[in-house]
Amino acid sequence: MKFYKIILFILGLISTPLLAQKSINGFPKLTEEKLTLNEVSFEKDADAVILDEEGFIEISNGGYIKTVKKRIKILTEKGINQANVELVYYAKNNHENISGIKAQTINLENGKYVSYPVDDKEIFYVNINEYYKAARFPLPNVKIGSILEYQYTIYSKSLYLIEAWDFQNELPTLKSKFNLKINAGLDFTNLLIGKRISSKYKNKKNLESWELNNIPSIKEIKYVHNVKNAAEKMRLQLAGYDSGNGYVSTISKWKELKDELVKQNESSYNLQAVKKYAETIPNGKTDSETFENVLQYFKKDFNWNGFHGIYANMSQKNILETKRANVAELNCLLSSILKQKGISSNLILLSSRANGKLITSFPYLAQFDYLVNQINLRDGSNYIVNAAELPDDEYKFAPLNLFNDYGFDISSKEDRFIQVNQFLSRVETTFQYSFPKDQIVENRKDLFDGYFYNNKRETKNILAQFIDTPLHVIKEEKEGSAAYLNKNYFIRNKAQMTFDRNEFITLENPLNALIQSYQFEEKERFENIEFDFPYYIKVLVDVEIPEGYEVIDLKEFKAIKKSSDELVYSQTYGMKGNNLQVLYELYLGQANYNASEYDFLKTFFESIQKESVKSILLKKK
């Protein structure tokens, strides 16, 4: 029996490479499974993977200390860039600093695992800007299969809102654990953000440790406005503290924060100066016309200075003289002008898509980055308008970045959160094809509005991401510019190319590329589904059938798919004299869906993808 055990021990030494040095102190043991891992089961295209990470925060009256331990394995050549580590921190007024950096690379060499530590001389502290610094260091001898380990400690004076821990990262993560210690006298509320973490620890109180396993990278989060906002994480909100003379609550009511902000901004108002300016703007026959007049004058007279913010610090008299101000100041001024013209306007606090979702359960102003106007006209219509970024033509289409679920109305006497909805964008495109002599001639007409228009794109590329040409006519003869007429943009294009009358004519679905781009591959969806904007696309393809040609049987071509009143697709055809007319329509009536509707969307788009690949053939008789 003793001989048998000795043999097993020897075989174990042969089959398992030895570690010449240990992991960094305090790291969990490297298991055989992690040492031999070469692919992530739930994200097979990953270039690297976080094997395990752990964070520990201790909070006291002066701030907090957070220690982070992270272990990464390199899986592909591209993943080697993980060897260049940058740790960014807020350094203004010595608010945060980083120390205690230890790092090493572990490689398998000649049957043994050998570690290569980072020398302190290779750790550099650099200024990013006047607010932030970064600690940067490269890990040595990194290759495919390398294991990277590093740890550091961050000291911070933050107490009110602490960005405690991110469980979901740029890389897939096998294990992420967070530990918390709060010293006596402080009271914090745990904000669990993300469906996995909030579901796992729902109704569980007085915890000091949280953990998630097998977390996909944030790039796997599709159909959200802000992937980092949808990621699994934990934040800490200071609820109160023991002052020595009793308990002091720090979480104010929304009304108190609103009153504070309104008082601050109203101190900049100058009704007399605003009234004088408003009198220079002509009134219209309706408040809608008056509103348009105000926007035209405002856009011409005032400029945004590039700064965001929710506080109006500059006086309105000064803004009227200098013609430049920040987002909050311009929107407060616009609101004052509109009220002078008898138009209802509420000031709304927003957290933009780039900034992240609004947390309505905890009142803190730091989560907002915009103060805008909600306009309410007498005809019942209402609009979101940002005075700092007024649209070129149609005012009802505010910048997409502002549409991020909810805003907080600071003009209301009550605590009122409003859902910020978008208007439907429309495009109607007509392709007409004729075949004079040995040519194919394409005449294209586009009529569209809303977010289909992009003044930063070339005219010919404005709609290219949505609509392809059914016939690939490549020689351009004439390209029109985008004219604005009757609240629509209008473009005409003409193109032609040589046509061999012995060839088939193939008409492809102009919406196929767009439809195929909607891929739903997640096995389990936790986040709500967010598309950019609701839209309706209608494309008519009108083909004059060349002499001697006929249309191949189209029995299987027609399709009408309707999953709800807000989700419809159809492709139909008909003959008008000697012309074949094919009509394609796609209607996405709402931009946001609940996570529970993921399978519903998946089923719809997979069904229309089968239809959109169908083409129409014209051949010689």
N, C-alpha and C positions, 0 to 999 in steps of 0.2 A: 504493500500500500504506500509506504514511504517513497519507494522507487517511482511509483506511478505519479505521485505529487511532484516529484523533482522533474520528471519528464514534462508535465504540464507547465511547470514554471519556466523551463527552458524554452518550450514552444511559445509561451507568452512573450518572452524576451525577443524571440526571433520575429514574431508576427507584429509586435507593437513597438514602433520606434521609441527611443528613450528621450526624455527631456533633459538636456544638459543643464538647463537652469529653470527655475520655477517662474511662474507668472508673477506679475507685480503683486506685492503684498496686499492682501485683502480681496483679490479677485477670486471668483469661484473656480473650482477645479476644472481643468480642461478635460472633457470626456472624450472617449474614443469616437463617439458619434460626431462631435464637433471638429475633432482633429482631421477626420476623413471626409467631412462634408464637401461636396463639390457642386451642389445644385440645391436651390431652395424649392421645396416641393410645391409651395403655394405661389411662387413667382419665379418660374423657371428661366426667365430671361435676365435675372438679376446679375449685375456685374460684381456685386459685393453684398455681404450680409452682416448685420449686427448680431453676433452670436448671443451676447448678453450685455445689458447695461443696467446700472443701478445708480440712483441718486438719493442723497440724504440731506435734508434741510433741518437746521436747528434755528429757531426764531427766538430772538430776545428783544428787549426794548430798543436796542440800538439798530436793529436790522436783522439780517439773517446770514448764515454761512451755509453754502451748498457745496457738497463734495460729489463729484461725478466720476464714475468708472465706466469705461466703454471698451468693448472688445469686438473687432471687425475681422472678417475673413475675406480675402481677395479671391474672386472666382474667375475673372476674365482679365484680359490685357487692359481693357478700358477701366476696370475697377482699380487699377494701380494708382489712379489719381487721388484715391482716398488717403494716400500717404502724406499729402500736403494738408496739414490740419490748421484751421484758423478758428480761434475762439474770440468772438466779438463781445465787448462789454461796454456799458455806459460809464465813461470815465470823467465826465465834466464835474468839476468841484469834488473830485475824488469820491464820486458816488458809489462806484464799484471798482474792484480790482481783482486780479486773478493771480494765484500763486500755487505752489506745491505741484507743479507740472512734472509728471513722470510718464515716460513713454518708451515703448520698445517694439521691435519686430521679432516674431518667432518664425523661423524657417526650418523645414525638414532638409537636413544635409547629411548624406552618407548614413542614413538610417537613424539619425538622431535629430531631435528638435533643439535648435540653437537659437538663443536670443541675442538681439543687437540693441542695446539701450541707446536712447537719445541723450547726447551730452548737453549739459546746461548751457554751454556756449552756442548751441544750435537753436536755442529758443530766443526769438526776437519779439519785442514789444513795439508796435508801430502805431502811429496816429492815422486814423481813417479820416476823421474830420474834427471839428471843434468839440463834438459831443462823444464820439466813440473811438475806442482803441481796440487793438486786436493782438492776441498772443499767437504767433505763427511758428510752426516747427515742422520739418520734414522727418518722416520715419525712414531709416536706412534699409538698404538691401531688400526692397519690396518687390515681389514677383507674384505670379499666380500661385495660390496656395498659402501665401503668407498670412499670418495672424497678427493683427495690430492691436496693441493694448495701450491705452493712455488714461490718465486720471488727472484731475485738477480740482482746485477749490476756489470758489468765487465768494467774495465778501461784498455785501450790498447793504445800503442804508434804506432800501425800500421796505415799506411796511403796509401801506394801504392796499395795494394790489400787487401780488407776487406771481410772476410767471413761473410757477413751481416746477412743472415737469411736462415734457412732450413724450408720450408713449409711441407716437407714430412719427417716422422720420423720412428722410430722403431715400433711405435704404430699407429693405424689409428687415424685420426684427424678430428673432426667435424668442427673446425674453426681455421684458422691460419692467423694472421694479422701482418703486418710489417709496421712501420712508420719510416720516415727518416727526419732529419733536418741537412742541411749542412750550416755552417756559411759562411759569405761572404768571398770571396777571394779564395775559393776552387772550383774546377770543377771536378765532378765525372761522369763516364759512368756506367750506370746500366747494369749488365750482368744478364739477366733472363735465367736460365737454367732449362729445363724441358718443355715438350710440353704444359702442362696445363697453367702454368704461362705465358709463352712466347706468347701463342695463345690469352689468355685473355687480355693481355696488349700490344699487337702488335700495333706499330705506335702511342702509347699514350705517350706523353712527359710531362715533368715538373710535374710529380706526386710526392706526398709525402707519399702515403699510398698504400699498395697492400694487397690483401686478397684472400685466397682460402678456399673452403668448401668441406667437405666430401672427404678427401684425404685418400686413402688406405695406409697401412703401406708399408715400402720398401720391406718387405718380399714377397709382392704380385707382385713385379716386376720380372717376369720370363724371361729367355733367354736374359740376358745381362751379360757382363763380370764383371761389377762393379755396384752393385745396388745403392750404395751411389752416384756414378757418374751420374746415370740416374734419381736420385730423383729431385723433384721440389725444387729449391732454388734460392737465389739471391746473387750475388757478386758485389762489388763496385770496380771499377778501377779508380785510380787517373789519370785524363786526363791533368790537369794543375793547376797552382795556380798563384795568383798575388804576385809577389815578392816585390812590392813597387817601383820597377823600370820597371814595365811592366809585361806582361803575360808570364809565362814560361810553355812550353808544356813538359810533362813528358813521354808521350807515344811515344816511338821511332818507327822508321820504322824497319821492319824485317831485312832489309839489315844492319842497324846500329848495331842491336844486334848480327847479324851473324858476322860482321866484328870484333866486340869487342871480341866475343868468340874465333874466329879463331886466332886473334892476341895473345890472352892469351895462347892458347894451343900450337901454333907454337913456342912460346918462350921456350918450353921444348924440342923441336926437336934437334936431333944431327945426321945429315945425315951421317957423317963419321962413327960413331959407328954403326948405323943401317946398312950401306952398308957392313961393315966388318962382321956383323952377318948374313946378307942375303946371303953372298957368301958361307957360310957353308951349305946352304940348296941346294940340287941338283935340277937342272931344269928337268922338264919332257918333254915328246915328244910334249905335248900340254899344253896350259896355264891351262887347267883343272887339268892335272896331277901335274903341278908345284904348283897350288893352294892347292891341297891336301897335297903335301909335306910340304908346309909352315904351314898348320894347324896342321899337325902331329908334326912337330918340336916345334911349338908354344905351343901346349897343353902339351908337355913333359917338356918344359923349363920354363914356366911361370905359376904363380899362382895368383889368385884373392885374395886380402886382405880383402874382405867382404864389402868394401865401394862402394856405388854407386857414382853418380855425373856426371857432364858434363864438369868439368874442369880438365885439366891435369897439375898438379902442380909439379910433380916429373920429373926431366930430363930423357930423354930416355937413356942416358949413365948410369944413376943411376939404372934405371929399368933393363937394361941388366946385371948389376952387382948383384943387390939384388934379381931379379927374381920375385918380388911381387909388385903389384900396384892396383889402383882402376879401376873401369869400364872404365872411360874416358881415363885414361893413357894407359891401355892395348889396347884399340881399336885404339887410335892414333898410338901406336907403330906398331900394326898389319897393319894398313893402310900404314905406312911408309915402312915396309918390303915388302908388296905386290907391291908397286910402284917401289921399287928397282928391283923386279922380273918381271916388265913389265905388271902387272895385274891391271886393273882399279878398283879403290875402292873409293866410296864416303862416307863421314862421315855423319850419319843421327842422328838427335835428335829425341827421342821418349818419349812419355808419356805411361808408361806401363799400362796394365789392372788394376793392383792394385792401380796405381796412379790416373787414371781417364782419360777421353777423352781430347784430345788436342783442345784447343780453338784457331782456326786459325785467328780469327778476331782481336785479341789483342796480340801484341808482348811482351811477358814477359817470361824470361827464367825459372822462378821458377816453371812453370808447367811441365818441363821436368825432368825425372830422369834417362835417359839412353842416352849414345852416342855410337852408334854401326856402323858397316860397311855394306854398300850395295855393293856387289861384282858384277861386270859386266864382264862376260867372252866373248871371241870372238865368241863362238857358239851361242850367243844370250841369254843365260840363265843368270839369276841374282838371288842373294841370300842375305838374311839378316843374318849376322853373328855377334854374340856377343863374342868378344875375351875372356871375363871373364867366359863364360859358353859354351865352345865348346862341341858339341855332342860327344858321345862315338864313333859313327860310321858314320852315314849319315849327312854330314854337312849342307845339305839344309833344315833340320828341326830344326830351331832355337827354343829356349824356347817359349812356347805358350804365356807367359806373355807379350812378345814383340809385339804381333799382336793385335793392337788396332786402326785400321783404318788408321791414317795418321802419317807421320813423316816429319820433316823439314830438307831438304838437305843443309848442310852448306858448301859443297864443290862446289856447283853450283854458277855461277856468278849471276844468277837470284834468286828471291825469289821463291823457288820451294818446294811445298808440294807433297809428293809422297804417294800413297796408298800402304800400306804394306799388301801384300796378302800371303796366305799360300799355300803350296803344298798339293795336295791330298794325304791322307793316305789310304793305302789299306790293306785288310786282305783277305786271301783265306783259308778256313778251310774245311777239308774233314773228315767226320766220316764214318768209315767202320764197319759194324756189321756182325758177324757170330755167329752161334749157334751150336758149337760142343757139342755133348752129352747133358748134362743138364746145360750148361753154356751159358751166353751171353758174347761175347768178343767184346770190343770196341777198335778200333785202330783210334787214332786221329792225324791229321797232321795239323799244323798251319804255314802259310807263311804270314808274315806281315812286314810293315815298318812304318815309321813316328811316329805319336802320339799314335798308338796302343801299342808301346813299352814303358814300364815304368820300369826303372832299380831299382826303389824303391819297386816294388811289387814282391811277390814270383812268380816263374815261372808259377805255376798252376793258379794263379789269374790274370795274365797279361791281358787276354782277357775275364775274367769272367763277367765284367760289360757290355760286348757287346754280347757275344754268350754263350748260355746255351747248355748243352748236350741234344739231342733229346730223349735219353733213359737214365734213371737215374741209371747208372752203378756205384756202390759205392765202390767196392773193388779195390783199385789201386794196380797194379803190378809193373808198371815201369813209371817213369816220366822223361822226357828228359829236359835238360837245353836249354835256348835260345841261339842257335848258330847264328853267323852272317855270311852269305854267299851270295855273289853276290848282295850286297846292300839290302838284306832282312834278317829278323830274321826267324829262323826255329825251331819249337818245335815238337817233337813226344811224344805222351802219349799212354799208354795202360792200360786198366782196364777190370775187369771181375766180374761177379756175378752169383749166382745160378739162373737157369731158370726153371720155372714150365711150362711144355708143355701143360698144360690145361688152361693157362691164355691167355688173349688177349695181343697183343703187340701194344703199343700205341706210335706213333712217334709224339712228340710235335715240334712246330716251334721253332728252336733255337734262332730266333730273336724276339720272341714275347715279352719278358720282356723289351727289348730295345725299341721296337715300342710302347708298351703301356706306356712307361715313358714320351712320348711326349704328354703332356696335354695342351690344349689351352682353358682356361676357362674365359678369360677376355672378358667383354662385349664391352669394348672400349680400343683399344691399342694406346698408345701415343709414346712409345719408339720403336726404331728399334729392330729387332729380331736378336740376336747374339748367334750362336752355337759355341761350342769350336773349331771345325775344320772341314773342308770338308772331306768326306770319301767315300769309296766304300767297301762294305762287300759282299763276295760271300761264301756261305756255301753249300757244296754238301754232302748229306746223302745217303750212298750206303748200302743197306740192302740185304743180302743174305736171301731169303725167306726160312724159315725152312720147312723141309719136313712135309707135311700134313696141311700147312697153305696157306691161300689165302688173297689177298688184298681186302678190302671192297670197293665198288664202289666209284670212285674218281671224278665223274662228276662235283661236285661243288667246287673242290679243286683249280684248276688252276686260277691264277689271275695275270694280268699285269696292273699296275697302273702307269701312266706317266702324271705328271702335268706340266712338262717342261723338257727341256734338262738337267736340273740340279737336278731334283727330280723324281726318278724312283724306283719302287718296283715291284718285280715279285716273284711268287712261281709256279713252274712247276714240272712235273714228267715224267718219262718214264721207260720202261722195257729194260734191257740189259741182255738177257738170263734169268737166274733165279733171277736176282737182280733187286730190285726196286731202282731207283735213283731219289732223290728229290733235286731240286735246288732252293735255296733262294738267292735273290739279293736285296740289298738296296744301293741306290746311292744318297748321299747328296752332290751335286757338288759345293755348295758355303756355306760359314759359316754365311754370313750376309744378312739380308733381310730388306727392308723398312717396316715401321710400317703399311703401306697400304696393305702389302702382308700377314698380320696376318690371315685374313679369308681364304686366298688361302692355307696357310700352315695348318690351322685347318682342312679344308675340305680334304686335301690330307691325313693327318695322321689319321683322323677318318675313312676314307675309307679303309686304309690298316690295321687298327686295327681290323676291322670286318673280314678281311681275315686271319690275323696272328693267330687268336685263333683257327683256324681249325686244327685238328689233323688227322693223318692217322692211321687206325686200320688194323691190321693183325689178322685173327681169324682162328680157326680150321675149316677145311672143313666139 
